[in-house]
Amino acid sequence: MEEIKYIEPAALHDEMLALRN
């Protein structure tokens, strides 16, 4: 489950970048 926690922030950053674009 720890690995998923590391992936979560990465996905959130991708979503935020997509929204900014």
Buried (B, 14 or more C-beta within 10 A) or exposed (E): EEEEEEEEEEEEEEEEEEEEE
